[in-house]
Amino acid sequence: MNPEITALNRLRGALRQIVTKLKNYIKQGASEDKVVLETKITKVSTIRKKLFDLRKRYYELPPEADLTETDEAIEKMETSLEEMEVSLKYLISKHNIYDKSSKLNIKENKTGKLLRVKLPDIPLPQFTGKYEDFGNFKSQFISLIEDNDGLSNTQKLYYLKSSLTGEAKLIQTADDTYKSKLEALEDRYEKRERLLILKY
């Protein structure tokens, strides 16, 4: 094998190990420290740049080099990094919300100090594909996710997909954007739900 390809493959393997390690860190329970989370996001950005440079170096190889496996491997890592970035930004956004409004003064003790309580995390609503449940799911999702100005459309799409199970998870769209995904769900379930209401 070409020595240059061997060196690039080794570098790709090293980056894959870093991505896997970071993915396991988030999966097993990321730190609640905001500074640590922001550091991890910086690390994700650094790995992305290295992957971009690595792909560029692969493409500079002779035309006869087969890069099919390489493209798939790098694309898989890029997808993982995007998902991790969304998860980390969500955790940071929870910190921001907590800093601004989730501390509630409940009582002033005898020493004059205010006792504070942290509000519990609100789980994402789940939708399985039952027509009669769609209206309630949609209102909850819009309240928690769509109306959150701190989330990008990419993040909203990630959370929408995470909220779908069963038949609803199989809904596909041409461009796979948040808006098109939500509209596809509305077209399939909201109109049918209205028909069921009128029927009964």
KEKEKE-523788 format. One line per field, with one value per residue (C-alpha): residue in three letters; x, y, z. Coordinates in steps of 0.25 Angstrom, whole numbers, plus 5000, padded with zeros to 4 digits. Layout:
resn ala; ...
c1 X; ...
c2 Y; ...
c3 Z; ...
***
This chain:
resn met; asn; pro; glu; ile; thr; ala; leu; asn; arg; leu; arg; gly; ala; leu; arg; gln; ile; val; thr; lys; leu; lys; asn; tyr; ile; lys; gln; gly; ala; ser; glu; asp; lys; val; val; leu; glu; thr; lys; ile; thr; lys; val; ser; thr; ile; arg; lys; lys; leu; phe; asp; leu; arg; lys; arg; tyr; tyr; glu; leu; pro; pro; glu; ala; asp; leu; thr; glu; thr; asp; glu; ala; ile; glu; lys; met; glu; thr; ser; leu; glu; glu; met; glu; val; ser; leu; lys; tyr; leu; ile; ser; lys; his; asn; ile; tyr; asp; lys; ser; ser; lys; leu; asn; ile; lys; glu; asn; lys; thr; gly; lys; leu; leu; arg; val; lys; leu; pro; asp; ile; pro; leu; pro; gln; phe; thr; gly; lys; tyr; glu; asp; phe; gly; asn; phe; lys; ser; gln; phe; ile; ser; leu; ile; glu; asp; asn; asp; gly; leu; ser; asn; thr; gln; lys; leu; tyr; tyr; leu; lys; ser; ser; leu; thr; gly; glu; ala; lys; leu; ile; gln; thr; ala; asp; asp; thr; tyr; lys; ser; lys; leu; glu; ala; leu; glu; asp; arg; tyr; glu; lys; arg; glu; arg; leu; leu; ile; leu; lys; tyr
c1 5000; 5004; 5012; 5004; 4991; 4996; 5000; 4986; 4979; 4986; 4982; 4968; 4968; 4974; 4963; 4952; 4957; 4956; 4942; 4938; 4944; 4936; 4923; 4924; 4927; 4914; 4906; 4911; 4907; 4914; 4919; 4909; 4920; 4917; 4932; 4935; 4923; 4928; 4942; 4937; 4930; 4943; 4949; 4938; 4941; 4956; 4953; 4944; 4955; 4965; 4955; 4953; 4968; 4969; 4958; 4966; 4979; 4972; 4966; 4980; 4984; 4985; 4972; 4973; 4972; 4959; 4953; 4939; 4942; 4949; 4938; 4928; 4937; 4939; 4924; 4921; 4930; 4925; 4911; 4915; 4921; 4909; 4900; 4910; 4910; 4895; 4895; 4906; 4899; 4886; 4893; 4899; 4885; 4879; 4890; 4887; 4872; 4875; 4884; 4873; 4860; 4860; 4864; 4852; 4852; 4843; 4846; 4854; 4861; 4864; 4877; 4871; 4877; 4868; 4866; 4866; 4861; 4865; 4853; 4854; 4857; 4845; 4846; 4843; 4829; 4828; 4819; 4817; 4808; 4794; 4786; 4778; 4791; 4797; 4790; 4795; 4809; 4810; 4806; 4816; 4828; 4825; 4825; 4838; 4846; 4841; 4839; 4853; 4860; 4873; 4872; 4876; 4867; 4878; 4876; 4861; 4861; 4870; 4860; 4848; 4854; 4858; 4843; 4837; 4836; 4828; 4821; 4824; 4839; 4837; 4832; 4842; 4844; 4852; 4861; 4861; 4859; 4852; 4841; 4839; 4839; 4828; 4820; 4820; 4815; 4804; 4800; 4799; 4794; 4787; 4777; 4774; 4772; 4762; 4754; 4753; 4748; 4737; 4734; 4731
c2 5000; 5014; 5019; 5032; 5025; 5017; 5030; 5036; 5023; 5024; 5038; 5035; 5023; 5033; 5043; 5032; 5028; 5042; 5043; 5030; 5034; 5047; 5040; 5031; 5043; 5049; 5036; 5032; 5045; 5058; 5067; 5078; 5088; 5099; 5102; 5087; 5086; 5098; 5092; 5079; 5088; 5094; 5080; 5076; 5088; 5085; 5070; 5075; 5084; 5072; 5063; 5074; 5075; 5059; 5058; 5069; 5061; 5048; 5055; 5060; 5045; 5039; 5037; 5022; 5022; 5016; 5026; 5019; 5014; 5026; 5035; 5027; 5026; 5041; 5044; 5035; 5043; 5056; 5052; 5047; 5061; 5068; 5060; 5062; 5077; 5078; 5070; 5079; 5092; 5086; 5084; 5098; 5104; 5097; 5104; 5117; 5115; 5111; 5123; 5132; 5127; 5113; 5117; 5119; 5126; 5117; 5122; 5131; 5124; 5129; 5134; 5143; 5134; 5130; 5115; 5112; 5100; 5095; 5092; 5077; 5075; 5074; 5061; 5062; 5059; 5045; 5042; 5028; 5031; 5030; 5041; 5045; 5048; 5057; 5070; 5069; 5065; 5076; 5087; 5081; 5080; 5095; 5100; 5093; 5093; 5101; 5114; 5112; 5124; 5118; 5105; 5105; 5098; 5087; 5085; 5085; 5075; 5066; 5067; 5065; 5052; 5048; 5050; 5041; 5026; 5014; 5018; 5033; 5030; 5025; 5038; 5043; 5056; 5060; 5071; 5066; 5079; 5083; 5090; 5080; 5069; 5076; 5079; 5064; 5060; 5071; 5066; 5052; 5053; 5066; 5065; 5051; 5055; 5066; 5056; 5046; 5057; 5061; 5046; 5044
c3 5000; 4997; 5010; 5009; 5009; 5021; 5029; 5026; 5030; 5043; 5045; 5042; 5052; 5063; 5060; 5061; 5075; 5079; 5074; 5080; 5094; 5093; 5089; 5101; 5110; 5106; 5106; 5120; 5125; 5122; 5133; 5138; 5138; 5128; 5126; 5123; 5113; 5106; 5105; 5099; 5088; 5085; 5084; 5074; 5065; 5066; 5062; 5050; 5045; 5045; 5038; 5027; 5025; 5025; 5014; 5006; 5007; 5003; 4991; 4987; 4985; 4971; 4964; 4964; 4979; 4984; 4994; 4996; 5010; 5014; 5010; 5018; 5030; 5030; 5028; 5039; 5048; 5044; 5047; 5061; 5063; 5059; 5068; 5079; 5077; 5078; 5091; 5097; 5092; 5098; 5112; 5111; 5108; 5120; 5128; 5122; 5126; 5140; 5142; 5137; 5143; 5149; 5163; 5171; 5184; 5193; 5207; 5215; 5227; 5241; 5237; 5226; 5215; 5203; 5201; 5186; 5178; 5165; 5156; 5150; 5136; 5126; 5117; 5103; 5099; 5091; 5079; 5075; 5063; 5069; 5062; 5075; 5082; 5071; 5076; 5090; 5085; 5076; 5086; 5096; 5086; 5081; 5095; 5099; 5086; 5075; 5083; 5089; 5082; 5087; 5078; 5063; 5053; 5053; 5068; 5067; 5056; 5065; 5076; 5067; 5062; 5077; 5080; 5070; 5072; 5065; 5052; 5054; 5053; 5039; 5033; 5022; 5015; 5003; 5009; 5024; 5030; 5043; 5036; 5025; 5036; 5045; 5032; 5028; 5042; 5042; 5028; 5032; 5046; 5049; 5037; 5040; 5055; 5051; 5043; 5054; 5063; 5053; 5051; 5066
***
